[in-house]
Amino acid sequence: MPLKALIDSEPIQSFDLAKEEWAALKIEYKQRELTMPCCGRTAIRGCKREAAKFWRLPAYNPYNTSFC
């Protein structure tokens, strides 16, 4: 469960974001460049209940052979 990502090439850590900032990213992240720092692939915002904030890769694609 990655906690760090890059948004518009700036590092961002999910645990540093306030509840309001995390909610705003739900709307904004599709218009901005959100990537995983380890592989450079596109990331999306993940959330398991209110407490767990993290970044994840989009759904698995069997034709994409690069993994984090």
DSSP file (Angstrom, degrees, kcal/mol; ACC not computed):
  #  RESIDUE AA STRUCTURE BP1 BP2  ACC     N-H-->O    O-->H-N    N-H-->O    O-->H-N    TCO  KAPPA ALPHA  PHI   PSI    X-CA   Y-CA   Z-CA
    1    1 A M              0   0    0      0, 0.0    55,-0.1     0, 0.0     2,-0.1   0.000 360.0 360.0 360.0  92.6    0.0    0.0    0.0
    2    2 A P        -     0   0    0      0, 0.0    53,-2.5     0, 0.0     3,-0.0  -0.348 360.0-174.9 -64.9 138.2    2.1    2.9   -1.3
    3    3 A L        +     0   0    0     51,-0.2    11,-3.0    -2,-0.1     2,-0.4   0.497  64.4  68.3-108.1  -9.8    1.8    6.1    0.7
    4    4 A K  E     +A   13   0A   0      9,-0.2     2,-0.3    10,-0.1     9,-0.2  -0.909  54.4 155.0-117.0 140.7    4.0    8.3   -1.5
    5    5 A A  E     -A   12   0A   0      7,-2.5     7,-2.7    -2,-0.4     2,-0.5  -0.902  38.6-112.2-147.3 175.0    3.2    9.6   -5.0
    6    6 A L  E     -AB  11  35A   0     29,-3.0    29,-2.8    -2,-0.3     2,-0.5  -0.973  23.0-169.8-115.7 128.2    4.1   12.4   -7.4
    7    7 A I  E >  S-AB  10  34A   0      3,-2.9     3,-1.5    -2,-0.5    27,-0.2  -0.969  82.3 -15.3-119.8 117.6    1.4   14.9   -8.3
    8    8 A D  T 3  S-     0   0    0     25,-3.3    -1,-0.2    -2,-0.5    26,-0.1   0.896 129.3 -57.4  53.3  43.0    2.5   17.3  -11.1
    9    9 A S  T 3  S+     0   0    0     24,-0.4    -1,-0.3     1,-0.2    25,-0.1   0.479 115.4 116.8  68.9   6.7    6.1   16.0  -10.4
   10   10 A E  E <  S-A    7   0A   0     -3,-1.5    -3,-2.9     1,-0.0    -1,-0.2  -0.890  70.8-114.5-103.7 132.5    5.9   17.1   -6.8
   11   11 A P  E     -A    6   0A   0      0, 0.0     2,-0.4     0, 0.0    -5,-0.2  -0.387  36.5-178.6 -66.2 141.6    6.2   14.4   -4.0
   12   12 A I  E     -A    5   0A   0     -7,-2.7    -7,-2.5    -2,-0.1     2,-0.5  -0.998  15.8-153.0-141.5 138.5    3.1   14.0   -1.9
   13   13 A Q  E >   -A    4   0A   0     -2,-0.4     3,-1.5    -9,-0.2     4,-0.4  -0.956  13.7-141.9-116.8 129.4    2.5   11.7    1.0
   14   14 A S  G >  S+     0   0    0    -11,-3.0     3,-1.2    -2,-0.5    -1,-0.1   0.840  99.1  56.9 -60.4 -35.7   -1.1   10.5    1.7
   15   15 A F  G 3  S+     0   0    0    -12,-0.3    -1,-0.3     1,-0.2   -11,-0.1   0.658  99.7  60.9 -73.5 -13.4   -0.7   10.7    5.5
   16   16 A D  G <  S+     0   0    0     -3,-1.5     2,-0.3     2,-0.1    -1,-0.2   0.583  86.2  96.6 -84.4 -10.7    0.3   14.4    5.4
   17   17 A L  S <  S-     0   0    0     -3,-1.2     2,-0.0    -4,-0.4    -5,-0.0  -0.626  72.0-130.5 -87.8 135.4   -3.0   15.4    3.8
   18   18 A A     >  -     0   0    0     -2,-0.3     4,-2.5     1,-0.1     5,-0.2  -0.315  33.8-100.8 -71.4 164.1   -5.9   16.7    5.8
   19   19 A K  H  > S+     0   0    0      1,-0.2     4,-2.0     2,-0.2     5,-0.1   0.872 124.3  50.0 -55.6 -40.2   -9.3   15.2    5.3
   20   20 A E  H  > S+     0   0    0      2,-0.2     4,-2.1     1,-0.2    -1,-0.2   0.890 110.2  49.5 -68.3 -40.4  -10.4   18.1    3.1
   21   21 A E  H  > S+     0   0    0      2,-0.2     4,-1.9     1,-0.2    -2,-0.2   0.902 110.8  50.1 -65.5 -41.1   -7.3   17.9    1.0
   22   22 A W  H  X S+     0   0    0     -4,-2.5     4,-1.0     1,-0.2    -2,-0.2   0.906 111.1  49.1 -63.4 -41.9   -7.8   14.2    0.5
   23   23 A A  H  X S+     0   0    0     -4,-2.0     4,-0.7    -5,-0.2     3,-0.4   0.882 108.9  53.2 -64.7 -38.8  -11.4   14.8   -0.5
   24   24 A A  H >X S+     0   0    0     -4,-2.1     4,-2.3     1,-0.2     3,-0.8   0.864 102.9  57.8 -65.1 -35.6  -10.4   17.5   -3.0
   25   25 A L  H 3X S+     0   0    0     -4,-1.9     4,-2.5     1,-0.2    -1,-0.2   0.796  93.5  67.7 -65.0 -27.2   -7.9   15.1   -4.6
   26   26 A K  H 3< S+     0   0    0     -4,-1.0    -1,-0.2    -3,-0.4    -2,-0.2   0.864 112.5  31.9 -58.5 -35.3  -10.8   12.7   -5.3
   27   27 A I  H << S+     0   0    0     -3,-0.8     3,-0.4    -4,-0.7    -2,-0.2   0.863 125.1  42.8 -88.0 -41.7  -12.1   15.4   -7.8
   28   28 A E  H >X S+     0   0    0     -4,-2.3     3,-1.9     1,-0.2     4,-0.8   0.757  87.9  82.4 -81.6 -28.0   -8.8   16.8   -9.0
   29   29 A Y  T 3< S+     0   0    0     -4,-2.5     3,-0.4     1,-0.3     5,-0.3   0.746  87.1  58.2 -61.1 -24.7   -6.5   13.9   -9.6
   30   30 A K  T 34 S+     0   0    0     -3,-0.4    -1,-0.3     1,-0.2    -2,-0.1   0.775 108.0  46.8 -73.9 -24.7   -7.9   13.1  -13.0
   31   31 A Q  T <4 S+     0   0    0     -3,-1.9     2,-0.2    -4,-0.2    -1,-0.2   0.542 112.0  60.5 -90.1  -8.3   -7.0   16.6  -14.3
   32   32 A R  S  < S-     0   0    0     -4,-0.8     2,-0.9    -3,-0.4   -25,-0.0  -0.698  94.1-100.1-115.2 168.0   -3.5   16.4  -12.8
   33   33 A E        +     0   0    0     -2,-0.2   -25,-3.3     9,-0.0     2,-0.6  -0.796  42.0 177.3 -92.5 106.1   -0.5   14.2  -13.3
   34   34 A L  E     +B    7   0A   0     -2,-0.9     9,-2.9    -5,-0.3     2,-0.3  -0.946  10.9 165.1-112.9 115.9   -0.5   11.6  -10.5
   35   35 A T  E     -BC   6  42A   0    -29,-2.8   -29,-3.0    -2,-0.6     7,-0.2  -0.877  40.8-108.5-131.5 160.8    2.3    9.0  -10.8
   36   36 A M     >  -     0   0    0      5,-2.6     4,-2.4    -2,-0.3     3,-0.4  -0.752  23.4-144.1 -85.4 131.8    4.0    6.4   -8.7
   37   37 A P  T  4 S+     0   0    0      0, 0.0    -1,-0.1     0, 0.0   -32,-0.1   0.760  94.6  58.8 -69.5 -23.7    7.6    7.4   -7.9
   38   38 A C  T  4 S+     0   0    0      1,-0.1   -33,-0.0     3,-0.1    -2,-0.0   0.836 128.8   4.6 -75.9 -32.6    9.0    3.9   -8.1
   39   39 A C  T  4 S-     0   0    0     -3,-0.4    -1,-0.1     2,-0.2     3,-0.1   0.512  89.2-120.9-132.2 -11.1    8.0    3.2  -11.7
   40   40 A G     <  +     0   0    0     -4,-2.4     2,-0.1     1,-0.3     3,-0.1   0.520  63.1 142.0  80.0   4.3    6.5    6.4  -13.2
   41   41 A R        -     0   0    0     -5,-0.1    -5,-2.6     1,-0.1    -1,-0.3  -0.416  62.8 -86.4 -77.9 156.5    3.2    4.7  -14.0
   42   42 A T  B     -C   35   0A   0     -7,-0.2    -7,-0.3    -2,-0.1     2,-0.3  -0.357  48.5-158.7 -60.7 136.4   -0.1    6.5  -13.5
   43   43 A A        -     0   0    0     -9,-2.9     2,-0.3   -37,-0.2    14,-0.2  -0.773   6.6-156.9-114.1 160.0   -1.5    6.3  -10.0
   44   44 A I  E     -D   56   0B   0     12,-3.2    12,-2.5    -2,-0.3     2,-0.3  -0.929  31.2 -95.5-131.7 162.1   -5.0    6.7   -8.6
   45   45 A R  E     -D   55   0B   0     -2,-0.3     2,-0.3    10,-0.2    10,-0.2  -0.588  40.5-165.7 -77.5 131.0   -6.2    7.6   -5.2
   46   46 A G  E     -D   54   0B   0      8,-3.1     8,-1.7    -2,-0.3     2,-0.3  -0.857   8.2-179.8-116.1 154.7   -7.1    4.6   -3.0
   47   47 A C  E     -D   53   0B   0     -2,-0.3     2,-0.6     6,-0.2     6,-0.2  -0.904  16.8-170.6-157.9 125.5   -9.1    4.5    0.2
   48   48 A K  E  > S-D   52   0B   0      4,-1.6     4,-1.5    -2,-0.3     3,-0.1  -0.950  75.5 -38.9-115.2 108.2  -10.2    1.8    2.5
   49   49 A R  T  4 S-     0   0    0     -2,-0.6    -1,-0.2     1,-0.2     3,-0.0  -0.058  94.1 -65.0  58.5-173.6  -12.6    3.3    5.0
   50   50 A E  T  4 S+     0   0    0      1,-0.2    -1,-0.2    -3,-0.1    -2,-0.0   0.800 129.8  56.6 -76.2 -28.8  -11.9    6.8    6.2
   51   51 A A  T  4 S+     0   0    0     -3,-0.1     2,-0.8     1,-0.1    -1,-0.2   0.845  92.0  69.2 -78.2 -35.3   -8.6    5.9    8.0
   52   52 A A  E  <  +D   48   0B   0     -4,-1.5    -4,-1.6     2,-0.0     2,-0.5  -0.764  57.6 175.7 -96.3 109.9   -6.5    4.3    5.3
   53   53 A K  E     +D   47   0B   0     -2,-0.8     2,-0.3    -6,-0.2    -6,-0.2  -0.946  18.0 139.3-111.6 129.4   -5.3    6.7    2.6
   54   54 A F  E     -D   46   0B   0     -8,-1.7    -8,-3.1    -2,-0.5     2,-0.3  -0.955  45.2-110.8-157.8 172.6   -3.0    5.4   -0.1
   55   55 A W  E     +D   45   0B   0    -53,-2.5     2,-0.3    -2,-0.3   -10,-0.2  -0.810  34.1 177.0-108.6 152.3   -2.1    5.5   -3.8
   56   56 A R  E     -D   44   0B   0    -12,-2.5   -12,-3.2    -2,-0.3     3,-0.1  -0.968  31.3-102.3-148.9 165.4   -2.6    2.5   -6.1
   57   57 A L        -     0   0    0     -2,-0.3   -14,-0.2   -14,-0.2     3,-0.1  -0.549  49.2 -95.6 -82.5 154.7   -2.2    1.6   -9.7
   58   58 A P        -     0   0    0      0, 0.0    -1,-0.1     0, 0.0     3,-0.1  -0.086  68.7 -53.3 -59.9 172.8   -5.3    1.4  -11.9
   59   59 A A  S    S-     0   0    0      1,-0.1    -3,-0.0    -3,-0.1     0, 0.0  -0.062  75.8 -82.0 -50.7 149.0   -6.9   -2.1  -12.4
   60   60 A Y        -     0   0    0     -3,-0.1    -1,-0.1     1,-0.1     3,-0.0  -0.242  40.3-161.3 -57.4 135.2   -4.7   -4.9  -13.6
   61   61 A N    >   -     0   0    0      3,-0.2     3,-1.8    -3,-0.1    -1,-0.1  -0.975   9.5-154.2-119.9 113.8   -4.0   -5.0  -17.3
   62   62 A P  T 3  S+     0   0    0      0, 0.0    -1,-0.1     0, 0.0    -2,-0.0   0.688  94.4  57.7 -64.3 -16.3   -2.8   -8.4  -18.5
   63   63 A Y  T 3  S+     0   0    0     -3,-0.0     2,-0.7     1,-0.0    -3,-0.0   0.564  88.1  84.2 -90.2  -8.7   -1.0   -6.8  -21.5
   64   64 A N    <   -     0   0    0     -3,-1.8    -3,-0.2     1,-0.1    -1,-0.0  -0.854  55.6-176.5 -95.8 115.1    1.1   -4.5  -19.3
   65   65 A T        +     0   0    0     -2,-0.7     2,-0.5     2,-0.0    -1,-0.1   0.460  52.4  96.1 -94.1  -1.4    4.1   -6.4  -18.2
   66   66 A S        +     0   0    0      2,-0.0     2,-0.3   -27,-0.0    -2,-0.0  -0.776  51.3 178.4 -92.9 132.6    5.6   -3.7  -16.0
   67   67 A F              0   0    0     -2,-0.5    -2,-0.0     1,-0.0     0, 0.0  -0.913 360.0 360.0-128.8 155.5    4.9   -4.0  -12.3
   68   68 A C              0   0    0     -2,-0.3    -1,-0.0   -29,-0.0    -2,-0.0   0.440 360.0 360.0 -80.9 360.0    5.9   -2.0   -9.2
